[in-house]
Amino acid sequence: MFSDQIAKEIKCVAPFLAPFIKTCCIYFILELKQPSIFHATIKVLPIISLIVFVSWVQRSHSNVYNKWILMGLIFGGIGDVSLVWQETHMNFFLLGASSFAIGHICYFTGFGFRPFGVKEFIFTAVTSIVIFGNLYPHLQPPIMAVFLTTYACLIGIMWWRATARFNLQGDIPWRKIYAAVGATCFVISDTSLTINKFCFPVPYEKEVIMVSYYLAQMCLALSVINSRVIVKDNRKEFDIDKHPVHTQHVNEDEPLKKHVLRLKKET
């Protein structure tokens, strides 16, 4: 059953990934090293393709979750461009990291804070503390240590909120899997970047940092496909993702509350 669902999911997302994969290949093939407008453009093209994809989904199926993911991608693109010049001046690194920090806020706002996920909170908090605790002594100057501590807290929250939504009950919850995998890859990418910049050179740093980063943004973008719709009614939630008809198109002329009530009757 799972293999059939995986095959269907691949068929569903493959057409959307073509521009992203092509632009990623261009970036790695060119092997650009010197900071320039051309370098920044090539580097951000994969993220632009994801922004276009999420914008298209948002126009077809507008909801708050999609908007937050779109905003996160936009700030990620700004961060990408800024980091191209990070070796020329520390301010570009700070600008890039700030943009990504705002992107993480957008992501975890979109994920929401329910369910709380106690186990996920403990796991991500302990792991983040261990990782950052080993990196902290290498962060100089002191203002950088303060700045990156704040950043680490934000990406840790994003990681926690993405994994707290993850479960494997019933049908495969692809959108939540994408979000969890994307957040985890983001942590791997940023940890590798920090080690490479402040501690010691990471072998194949470009491949390790950028592959995990592009994979992270791709998964977060894919999490908007058939995004969940939650309607609060007398302090209860009805999650369309948990029902077999969640892929039905929502009639834009039909009030959302009525649509959900109709789905309840049908299921």
C-alpha positions, -999 to +999 in steps of 0.1 A: +000+000+000+028+024+009+046+017-023+015+026-043+012+059-024+049+066-029+045+060-067+014+083-068+033+110-049+062+109-072+039+113-102+022+142-085+053+162-076+077+153-104+064+179-130+067+207-104+104+199-097+117+200-132+127+238-132+141+234-097+163+204-106+175+220-138+186+253-121+203+233-093+223+214-119+233+246-136+245+260-102+267+229-095+280+225-130+292+261-133+311+259-100+311+297-094+334+309-067+340+346-071+312+369-057+293+386-085+258+395-097+259+365-121+270+342-092+241+354-070+216+351-098+226+315-106+226+306-069+191+320-062+175+306-094+164+273-078+147+292-049+130+315-075+116+284-092+102+272-059+087+307-052+070+306-086+057+271-078+043+281-043+028+313-058+010+292-084-003+269-057-013+299-035-033+314-064-052+281-069-056+271-033-051+302-011-046+296+026-025+310+054+000+281+055+009+286+018+015+323+025+039+317+053+059+291+033+060+316+004+073+343+027+099+319+041+112+311+006+114+348-003+135+356+027+156+325+020+163+339-015+174+372+000+197+353+023+211+333-006+221+365-025+236+381+006+258+351+015+275+352-020+295+382-006+300+369+030+337+365+025+341+402+014+324+417+045+309+403+077+278+425+072+267+404+042+269+373+064+248+391+091+223+402+065+220+368+050+216+351+084+190+377+094+170+370+063+171+332+070+161+339+106+130+358+094+124+329+070+124+304+099+099+326+118+077+324+087+080+287+086+073+279+122+044+304+122+030+284+092+035+251+110+016+264+141+020+253+177-005+224+178+001+196+186+027+206+211+049+176+206+067+170+239+089+142+226+099+163+195+106+193+217+129+173+240+147+157+210+152+189+190+161+210+221+187+185+234+202+180+199+203+217+193+220+224+226+246+197+220+254+209+185+255+246+194+273+240+227+302+226+207+301+255+182+298+283+207+334+286+218+345+291+182+321+320+175+340+353+174+336+383+179+312+381+209+285+400+191+285+371+165+281+346+193+250+365+206+236+368+171+241+331+162+226+320+195+194+338+186+195+323+152+201+288+166+170+293+188+148+302+158+159+274+136+155+250+166+119+262+170+113+257+133+128+222+135+106+213+165+074+226+150+080+208+117+087+174+134+059+178+159+034+177+130+049+144+118+031+111+121+025+079+101-011+071+111-033+061+082-023+074+047+012+088+044+009+125+054+032+137+027+030+174+035+041+168+071+068+145+060+081+171+035+081+198+063+099+175+088+126+164+062+130+200+050+135+214+085+160+186+093+180+193+061+180+230+070+196+222+104+223+200+086+230+227+061+233+256+086+254+234+110+278+226+082+280+262+072+288+273+107+314+246+112+330+255+079+331+293+086+341+293+123+356+260+132+374+240+104+370+234+067+342+209+059+352+184+032+332+191+000+317+220+018+298+234-012+282+201-020+273+193+017+260+228+025+241+235-008+227+201-015+212+199+020+200+235+017+183+231-017+168+199-005+155+217+026+138+245+006+124+220-019+107+199+008+093+229+025+079+242-008+064+208-016+046+209+018+021+233+003+006+207-020-029+200-008-022+220+023-044+212+053-074+233+060-085+236+096-117+252+106-124+260+142-160+253+152-169+253+189-132+248+198-129+217+177-108+212+146-116+194+114-085+185+095-093+177+059-059+159+056-073+131+078-102+124+055-102+104+022-118+133+003-091+159+013-080+161-023-114+175-035-113+210-049-128+236-026-154+256-044-143+292-040-179+304-041-189+280-012-183+293+023-155+273+039-175+263+069-203+249+047-177+230+026-162+214+057-197+205+071-205+189+037-172+169+039-181+157+074-214+143+062-197+126+032-171+109+054 
